[in-house]
Amino acid sequence: MAATSTAPPLPPALADAVRDDASLRRFLHGLPGVDQVGVEQRAAGLGTRSIKKAAKLWAIDTAISMVDLTTLEGADTPGKVRSLAAKARRPDPERPDVPRVAAVCVYPDMVAAAVGELGGTGIGVASVATAFPSGRSSLKVKLEDTAFAVDAGATEIDMVIDRGAFLSGRYGQVFDEIVQVKHACGDAHLKVILETGELATYDNVRRASWLALLAGGDFIKTSTGKVSPAATLPVTHVMLQAVRDWHAQTGQRRGVKPAGGIRTTKDAVKYLVAVNEVAGPGWLTPDLFRFGASTLLNDLLMQRRTQLDGHYSGPDYVTVD
Amino acid sequence: MWDYAPAPESRDIANLKPTYRMFVDGQFVEGGGEPLKTVNPGTEEVLAEVSTATTADVDKAVKAARRAYERAWGRMPGSERAKYIFRIARLVQERARELAVLESLDNGKPIRESRDVDIPTAAAHFFYHAGWADKLGYAGYGPDPKPLGVAGQVIPWNFPLLMAAWKIAPALACGNTVVLKPAETTPLTALVLAEIIQQADLPPGVVNILPGAGDVGAALVSHDDVDKVAFTGSTEVGKVIQRQLAGTGRRLTLELGGKAANIVFDDAPLDQAVEGIVNGIFFNQGHVCCAGSRLLVQESVAEELLEKLRARVSTLRVGDPLDKNTDVGAINSREQLAKIEELTASGEAEGAERWTSSCALPDKGFYFAPTVFSNVSQAMRIAREEIFGPVLSVLTFRTPDEAVAKANNTPYGLSAGIWTEKGSRILWAAQKMRAGVVWANTFNRFDPTAPFGGYQESGFGREGGRTGLEAYLDV
């Protein structure tokens, strides 16, 4: 197995886990199981938190600053990306105090267009890579895909893992791919998409989370958005537990990004409550938590206006990009 | 830092009245006893004045129940009784918000629990038993099982409305009439239930509700014309009742204290085990007879589990019971708070290691911060006596046999929890456990279809399910 080159050295117990294929398998299968009923009950329970007034406004602004504004369509054009970038810079043109979003997320060939619009703004340009969304190609192609996006100026890479390899138990192969993509990323941040909808069990989500963390992923991300179910609250709980436990063992903080299916402010607030109470308040920053979303932003903006103006406006008062 | 803004449920929803009266023979009437003042344990303010019964009132109520039994309820076809009970169930649902807020005001439990657990489960008990009323011939107690007559029922303060539902629903379904005494500190929701019973147009005397202290309960359970006594409360009082009833031929079921073990094996789903432990002991401030008050954890995972547990308990929000984000509300009374304080002090004196959440507590009201004792041994009082508060005692074990031996090493036997990913171990441990309810990879889950009851000093008889009907049928 390839060595993790860029990451700081792991504590001995974890360094042992990645020594060879067999050790990795033993480690992943030795993680405590996840009880489905229990985790879903806990997620539903935390979902009943009532977030009002100042707490809600804070949550809305924080959620806006965590959005990876995403367009991942075959029909994407530089024009579409430019208008998305404009939205990212000024989500609500009439209200300059609205925070900027964290990043814009596009396909590799659209990175150049996004960088042209966002260079110097501090807003990240994220690119999916590694034969997104299926990941079904050779390692060589995946690495070139990554390099293409990085060379075009992407500051963040959202890679997909090889679910086929993971489900057939070839953990070493998945690990090596992540390590090599991480290497190809250079300074760009790496988000590892687990595609939890295809992993099917929470035990697998936990194993894949640890696998990605061990291989040096800066973020673990639920989904491509192309598979249903995409992000769910219980899956995000399991992933937040993984980064929390990772921090307890290594002292490093890694991030989590649920993507796909989060469309309303109400949903976003539930996710933030989970971040706050499962991982901890330290994760309530765009450096460590992101929403992969497109329609969510406008709902956040409408709710923000509602909170400040005291009445509802309507979808015609926010820009559609 | 993200502080959740206060999100209190409006107390106006409770329709709180300055005075409440007892319910006898279909009417709200003044009792002959000294009125009691019921207090909001979250703020220590007096909520309302409630009239109480005297021995004469008890006699009047039992007579009314007897009349109703002989003239109406006992001879009514089950299909007709069912209609009344369904009506009660629906009315409980309709007035769920009012009942939830009133319950939290009077009892101190967080609104999240009264709203999501107590009231919906109470309604579910009425619905479930309404369904039985015309099917008793198929319950396995013969083709046409008969009711017992008049049931005298005494309930505790930890789940005021839910316990009333547990008692009244099966009694009515089986054709008995009821005289019920709610707890002294939490009489209000039972009296709103009386309103609902009036609204549902039950024949007068079928259900009578008599607030008061222990003396009213004593008069009720020892009344000669009561055919069946059902008591939920302390083991101490349960023993007194059993002595009183010995030799009278009157039926008795008791649901008493507990000191349940929650056993976590090393292959358990740890994060969910932590949730289950928290739910087991901090649900309803630990005022739960089946609370998982003893945590038995395998030594090989004890340290990791305790670390996760303390981190999780630190996130529990203690405070205003009416705030929708409160996880742990107020202790029900000053007396109970004193008892919890006394027992925790004994834990420290006996050498257990105390950890208490650093959460802020309100200035007024009865509150106790969630507390976890580690290095507890079976010999300590906190491992043997029921604390009935948000205090967990942690013991460790090395082998499954040791876990079972320690879990069963108690005069109680109400509930137990088993946490392991191994199905065969769940079955093995559940068989060895001397407890009426055994939960596997969960805790404190209640359903009207599942019988609930204890072993040894936790009482006898079952409530809920087909089994629970037996307590109210002449079989």
Contacts between the chains, C-beta under 8 A, distances in Angstrom:
chain1	res1	chain2	res2	distance
A	32	B	267	7.8
A	32	B	268	7.0
A	32	B	269	5.8
A	32	B	270	4.2
A	32	B	271	7.1
A	33	B	267	7.5
A	33	B	268	7.9
A	33	B	269	4.5
A	33	B	421	4.3
A	34	B	269	5.6
A	34	B	271	6.9
A	34	B	272	7.0
A	35	B	269	4.0
A	35	B	272	4.0
A	35	B	421	7.8
A	35	B	441	5.1
A	37	B	272	7.9
A	37	B	441	7.1
A	37	B	442	6.4
A	38	B	269	6.4
A	38	B	271	7.7
A	38	B	272	3.0
A	38	B	275	5.7
A	38	B	276	6.7
A	38	B	441	6.4
A	38	B	442	6.6
A	39	B	271	7.2
A	39	B	272	6.0
A	41	B	275	7.4
A	41	B	442	7.8
A	42	B	272	7.2
A	42	B	275	5.0
A	48	B	112	6.3
A	48	B	116	7.1
A	48	B	324	7.4
A	49	B	4	6.9
A	49	B	324	7.6
A	49	B	325	5.5
A	50	B	4	7.8
A	50	B	7	3.8
A	50	B	324	3.9
A	50	B	325	5.8
A	51	B	4	6.1
A	51	B	5	7.5
A	51	B	7	7.5
A	52	B	5	5.0
A	52	B	6	7.9
A	52	B	7	5.0
A	53	B	5	4.2
A	54	B	5	5.2
A	55	B	2	6.7
A	55	B	3	6.4
A	55	B	4	4.9
A	55	B	5	4.2
A	56	B	5	7.4
A	58	B	2	6.1
A	59	B	2	7.2
A	62	B	2	7.6
A	241	B	271	5.4
A	248	B	307	7.8
A	272	B	2	7.5
A	276	B	2	5.7
A	277	B	315	5.2
A	281	B	1	5.8
A	281	B	2	6.3
A	284	B	2	6.0
